[in-house]
């Protein structure tokens, strides 16, 4: 009966980490740290927020963005009744 228990302990042993394994883990940690820093402190500035090209939107930090519709100077003026 002790044989299956000993086999379970053998299967649960972790392999030793080699120098290349540790270097790879540190490299990936550095890559994710740089990526996280860039995404948090330097967000993308020119976002469309789902509108067409005739809209210009600006993020105000908190809340919804402020969007303004750009007017074509050569377009005929609309008459409103």
Rosetta constraint file for C-alpha pairs under 8 A:
AtomPair CA 1 CA 5 HARMONIC 7.67 0.50
AtomPair CA 2 CA 6 HARMONIC 6.32 0.50
AtomPair CA 3 CA 7 HARMONIC 6.26 0.50
AtomPair CA 4 CA 8 HARMONIC 6.32 0.50
AtomPair CA 5 CA 9 HARMONIC 6.52 0.50
AtomPair CA 6 CA 10 HARMONIC 6.30 0.50
AtomPair CA 7 CA 11 HARMONIC 6.26 0.50
AtomPair CA 8 CA 12 HARMONIC 6.30 0.50
AtomPair CA 9 CA 13 HARMONIC 6.58 0.50
AtomPair CA 17 CA 21 HARMONIC 5.84 0.50
AtomPair CA 17 CA 22 HARMONIC 6.67 0.50
AtomPair CA 18 CA 22 HARMONIC 6.49 0.50
AtomPair CA 19 CA 23 HARMONIC 6.19 0.50
AtomPair CA 20 CA 24 HARMONIC 6.06 0.50
AtomPair CA 21 CA 25 HARMONIC 6.24 0.50
AtomPair CA 22 CA 26 HARMONIC 6.17 0.50
AtomPair CA 23 CA 27 HARMONIC 6.02 0.50
AtomPair CA 24 CA 28 HARMONIC 6.17 0.50
AtomPair CA 25 CA 29 HARMONIC 6.18 0.50
AtomPair CA 26 CA 30 HARMONIC 6.19 0.50
AtomPair CA 27 CA 31 HARMONIC 6.25 0.50
AtomPair CA 28 CA 32 HARMONIC 6.15 0.50
AtomPair CA 29 CA 33 HARMONIC 6.07 0.50
AtomPair CA 30 CA 34 HARMONIC 6.19 0.50
AtomPair CA 31 CA 35 HARMONIC 6.15 0.50
AtomPair CA 32 CA 36 HARMONIC 5.96 0.50
AtomPair CA 33 CA 37 HARMONIC 6.15 0.50
AtomPair CA 34 CA 38 HARMONIC 6.19 0.50
AtomPair CA 35 CA 39 HARMONIC 6.20 0.50
AtomPair CA 36 CA 40 HARMONIC 6.03 0.50
AtomPair CA 37 CA 41 HARMONIC 5.90 0.50
AtomPair CA 37 CA 42 HARMONIC 7.68 0.50
AtomPair CA 38 CA 42 HARMONIC 5.20 0.50
AtomPair CA 38 CA 43 HARMONIC 7.13 0.50
AtomPair CA 39 CA 43 HARMONIC 5.39 0.50
AtomPair CA 47 CA 57 HARMONIC 7.32 0.50
AtomPair CA 47 CA 58 HARMONIC 7.92 0.50
AtomPair CA 48 CA 52 HARMONIC 7.49 0.50
AtomPair CA 48 CA 55 HARMONIC 7.92 0.50
AtomPair CA 48 CA 56 HARMONIC 7.34 0.50
AtomPair CA 48 CA 57 HARMONIC 6.50 0.50
AtomPair CA 49 CA 57 HARMONIC 7.18 0.50
AtomPair CA 51 CA 55 HARMONIC 6.23 0.50
AtomPair CA 54 CA 69 HARMONIC 5.83 0.50
AtomPair CA 54 CA 70 HARMONIC 5.26 0.50
AtomPair CA 54 CA 71 HARMONIC 7.50 0.50
AtomPair CA 55 CA 67 HARMONIC 6.50 0.50
AtomPair CA 55 CA 68 HARMONIC 5.69 0.50
AtomPair CA 55 CA 69 HARMONIC 4.41 0.50
AtomPair CA 55 CA 70 HARMONIC 5.65 0.50
AtomPair CA 56 CA 67 HARMONIC 5.60 0.50
AtomPair CA 56 CA 68 HARMONIC 5.40 0.50
AtomPair CA 56 CA 69 HARMONIC 6.30 0.50
AtomPair CA 56 CA 70 HARMONIC 6.78 0.50
AtomPair CA 57 CA 65 HARMONIC 6.26 0.50
AtomPair CA 57 CA 66 HARMONIC 5.53 0.50
AtomPair CA 57 CA 67 HARMONIC 4.06 0.50
AtomPair CA 57 CA 68 HARMONIC 6.32 0.50
AtomPair CA 58 CA 65 HARMONIC 5.49 0.50
AtomPair CA 58 CA 66 HARMONIC 5.39 0.50
AtomPair CA 58 CA 67 HARMONIC 6.40 0.50
AtomPair CA 59 CA 64 HARMONIC 7.15 0.50
AtomPair CA 59 CA 65 HARMONIC 4.45 0.50
AtomPair CA 59 CA 66 HARMONIC 6.49 0.50
AtomPair CA 60 CA 64 HARMONIC 7.37 0.50
AtomPair CA 60 CA 65 HARMONIC 5.93 0.50
AtomPair CA 60 CA 66 HARMONIC 7.18 0.50
AtomPair CA 71 CA 75 HARMONIC 7.94 0.50
